[in-house]
Amino acid sequence: MKKNITVFIADDHPIFRKGLRDVLREDPSIQLVGEAADGATALQRIRELKPQAAVLDVDMPEMSGLAIAKKVSELKLPVSLVILTMYKEERILNEAIDAGILGYVLKENAASDLLNCIHAVVAGQPFISPSLSSVLLNRGARRQSLLEEQPGLQSLTPAEARILKLVAEDLTSKEIAERLNISVHTVENHRAKISEKLNLHGSHSLLKFAFENKERL
């Protein structure tokens, strides 16, 4: 069978990388094109090799998997990302989802979940290890409670929702404009519309709301 999915892996533990290689070899439709032991090298190699998917450890020297994901988004690199972690932390899962990462796999489940995850993300579909269902449910419950408190959130456009999340990251309008490749004027217009829809008044009210609800947005 022709190898038709190119994959790059990054993890700072050689033994775990070997385990990943062994898992990938089980699927003849997957071709491993490279690997790295630190985040900076991983980003550089992803830019050079242009794999269809990259499997990244959350915790790596120089750059974390989440930091790489943000750079991939900024550079608009055509690669689907899978994050590997040993922690069942809602905060990390939230950051991964907010960074646009489609795949999220616990290391303890890599042998059973990774191949399905790679096929899913390359097809543009999300995949999260089933053992994280309780974390996902908690995230959903928190989100629902915020919608009940602030129903105006449902009227936000996708662009406005994205900008609200970036405001919660304490980015300035200039930084948001650079991240999204739009003008500062456009960002300011979006911020004004968000404040109007959420009935927020005052120069710092939007920032205060975003900070207070960052984990629920």
Disulfide bonds with the S-S distance in Angstrom:
none
